[in-house]
Amino acid sequence: MRLALAEAEKGRGRTHPNPAVGAVVVRGGRVVSRGHHQKAGLPHAEVNALRAAGRSARGADLYVTLEPCNHQGRTPPCTEALIAAGVRRVFFGSADPNPLVDGHGGRRLRRAGVEVHAGILRAQCDASNEPWFKFITTGLPWVVLKAAITLDGKLAARTGDSKWISSEPSRRLVHHWRNELDAVLVGAGTVRADNPRLTVRGIRGGRNPLRVVLGAIPAGALLTRQPGETLAEGGPLRQVLRRLARRGITTVLVEGGATVHGAFLRARLWDELRLFVAPKIFGADAMSWAGFVGRALELRLRALERVGSDALLWIRPVRT
């Protein structure tokens, strides 16, 4: 199953509105083939692994990170492909919360005489698709807030200059996140102040996310001249997120600025905060990164790591 999880990562950021899934065919204790879901509308992970295995799939075991589907969508049901291939046993990690699946896949395989084992490395498999689980059950994308701040919690100097607070390794990491998440969102004020491109750079085979600007996009903005799509949005944040979800956007990286971060924090419409803290101090008259006034928010620190000269905090909200 760990091999299947690694295989799933090959499709990360490419599969929306579908989840990232990996599969491995094993026969006699030997890995015969591997496969992952590459893009919505293309074959699922199980089918790719079966095709790579060929006749060796008959009587073999298949490990897959998510319960096989049993419905006709843009592609045929994976359960029927598994049955037709003559797979003896299927091991899957996560149960699929999609109402179109939700246990039907496992039951269909068992009725056909396939031995099914569920919940293999379930915690790891669930974590792999946690954002997609939220998307499919709530109709809202998974929202990641990203900010780079100083030791005294500042986003920019008094003059408004914020280039660059974080280190070069931290900025390279953000390009990986853009490559893995479906959309990147900023406020129109950030576009006016920084004129960012919001593209993926320095990653071989990288792809640009959908660029979303809250408010009117300033004339001549660099991001409108980059490869990929740029979208202007407005209105209540929950409605913005629902519209993005209807476009198949499962994950959103919110890069600021302070007013936008504050709006998401205040509305509690975020799921994860990735906060770079740089060894700098801007002073009392500099701009705070979380632009809101209100009740204190209780947060949970999930992890802490060093990236270049910065500390990277992985934070989740405490749900009440």
N, C-alpha and C positions, 0 to 999 in steps of 0.2 A: 504493500500500500504506500510505503514511503516513495517508491519509484513512481507510482501513479501520481502522487502529490507533486513530485518534481516535474513530471510530464505536464500536469495541469498548468504549471507556471509558464510554460512556453506560450500559452494562449492569453495570458493576463493582459487586459487592456484591449483585446481584439475581438471579444466574443459578444459584447453587449447587443441586444438585451438578454443574452443567454449567460449562464455561469461559465466559469473556467473549470474544465473537467479533464482529468487524465485517466488513462486505462492501460493495463498491462496484461498480456496473455502469458500464462505460465503453464508449462507442461513438464511433468517429471522433475519438478524443482528447478527447472531452467527457464529463464525469460526467453520467450519466443518472439514477442513483438511488443511495441508500445504505440500509443496513439493519444492525441489530445484534440479537443475541439478548437478549430482554428478561427472560425468566423461564423456568425449567424447565417443560416442558410446552407452552410456546408455540413458534411457528415459530422455526427457527434463522435466523442472520443472512442466509445466502444466499437463503432463501425470502422473507424480508422485502424484501430488495433486488430480487429478481425481481418480486415483486408490485408494488412501487413503479414498476418500469421498464415493466411491461406488455408490449406487443408490441415495444417498443424493445429488449428483451433478446435477440431473435432476431438472431444474427450478431454479438452484442456480446461484450466481454470482461468477466470477473468477477474481481475481486481480493478475496481473503478471507484473514484472518489465520491460519486453521487449516484443515488438510486437510478437505475435505467428508466428511461421514459417509456410509457405505454400508450402514447397518443400520437395521432398524425398532426404534425405542425408543418413547418417548412421542409422538414425531412421526415421519413417514415419512422415508426416506433423502433427504438433500439432493442426492446424485448424480442421482437420478431426476428431481428437479425441474429441475436444470440441463440435463439431456438433453432433457426435455420442452420447456423454454423455448427450445431451439435456440441456447444459448450456444456461441460459436465457440472461445474460449480461456478457460482458468481458470488464474489465478496464485494460488498460496497460499504463505504464509510458513512456518508450523511444520508438521512432520509430526505426526500425532496419535498419541501413545503408547498410547491406549486400545486394548487387544487387539481390540476389536470393529471398530476402524478400521484403524490400523497399516498404511497403504499401500493398503488395499483401495479407498479412495475414489478415489485417483489412477488406479489400474489400471482401475476400472470406467469412469471417464470416457474413458480412452484407448481402451478396447475399443469404446466408442460413437462414436469418431471425434472426440472433443473434444481439442484441443491443450492439454496440461497443462504448466505450468512450476512447479516446486517450489523452496522455499528463498528466496523473494523477501523481502529484509529479515529473514532468518531470526533473527538475533540479537535484534532488537527484538521480533519476534513471540514468540520463545521467552521473553523476559523478561516480556512481557505476561501470559503464562499459567504462569510458573514455579511458583507455588503449586499450581495445578491439576495440573500434571504430577506433582508429588510425591504429591498426593492419589490420582490415578488409578493410579500405579505402585506405591505402598507401602501404601495403605489408611490413611494418616495425614494429618491436616491440616497445613498450613503454619503454623508457630508463630512469632508476632512478640512479642518481649518489649518492653514499653514502660516506661520509668522516667524520673522527673525527679529529679535529684540536685544537690547543691551541688558547688562546686569541690573540696571535700575528700571527695567520694564519699558524702555522707550523704543518707539518704532522709527523715529526720524529726529534729526536735530532741530533746533528752533527755526532754522531757515527752511525746513521741509525736506532737506537732503537726506536720503536714506541709502544711498549707494556708497559703499556696500557695507552693511552691518555684518553679515555672515561671511564665513571663510569660503574660499574657492571649492574645497571638497563638499561643503554644505550646498552650494549652488549647483554643483554637479548632481548631487543626490536629488534635488528638486526636479531636474530634468528627467530622471528615472521615474519619479512619481507622476509627472505629466504624461509620460509614455504609458503608464499603467492605468491611469484613471481616465474616465470617459470625457470629462469636461473640466475646464478651469474657469473660475469665476472671479471677477474683480469689479470694483465700482468705477463709475465714469471718472471720479476724482483721481483715482490711481492712474487711469489712462492719461488724463491731462497732466498730471504731475510727473510721471515716470516714462510715459510713452513706451510701454513694454511691447515685446513681440508675442509673448506667451506661447512660444513654440518649443519643440523638443530639439535640442542641439547636442552634438557630441555622442549620440547613441546610434550605433549601427542598426539599421532597420527600424529606427524609431518612427513613430507616427504622431502627428499633432492632435491634441484633443480638441473637442468643440470649445471655442472661446466664447464666453458669456460675459457681457458687460451690463451691469445694473445701471440703467440710465441711458441717456443719449450718447452715442459714440462720437467723440470729437472729430471734426473734419481733419483728414490727413493723418489719422492715427496709424502708426506702423502696423498694428495687428490686423488692420483691414487689408493689408497688402501681402500677407503671409499665406502660404499654402494651407488649405483647410477652411473650415467654416467659422464665421464670427456672427454672433447673435446678440442683438440688443434686447434686454428684458426689463420689466418693471412691474410694480404692484407688490402686494403682500408676498413675503418670502415663501410661505407655504404654497401659494398658488404658482409662483415661479418654479418651485421644485416639482410640483405636480406636472406642470407643462413639460419640464425637462424629462421627467419619467415617461410621459406619453410619447416622447421622441425616442425612447429606448435608452435613455441615459441612466445608468445604474449607480455611478459614482461621480462626485463633484469635488474638485480641489478648490477651496476658497482661499485666494491669495491676498485678500485685503481690498482696500486699506482699513484703517481703524474704524471708520463708520460702519463698513460692511461687516467686519469682524464683530463689532459690538451688536449689530442687529441680529446676527445669527446666535450670538451668546445669549442675548436678552430673550429671544424667541425660543431658545432651547431647541433649535433646529439643526443641531450638529451632533455628530457621533464620535468624532475623534479629533484631537488637537495634536499637531506635530509642531513643537515650539523649539526653534533654535535660540540659544542664549549665548551671545558673544561676550568675550571679556573686554567690554567697553562700558563707559559711563558717559551719558549725554547731559545729565543735569536736570534740575527741576523744571526748567522752562521748555524742555523738549516734549515731543508728542508721544502720548501713551498709545500702546498698540491696541488696547481694548476700549474702543470709544463708546462706552455706555455708562449710565448712572443708574444704579438700582441695587437690589438685594445681592449680597455676596453669593457666589456660586460655589458649591462644593464639588470638588474634582477628585479624580483618582489617578495617581501616577502609575502607569503600567510598566514603563521601562525608561531607562536613562542610559545614554551612550555618548561617547565622544566622537565628534566628526570634525576633523581638522582641529582648529583651536576652539571650536564651539562645543557646547553641551546640547544634545538633542533630547528633549523630553517628549515621551509618548503618553498622552493624557486622554482619559475618557471622562464623560460626565457621570455624576452619581444620579441615577434615576430614582425619583421618589414616587 
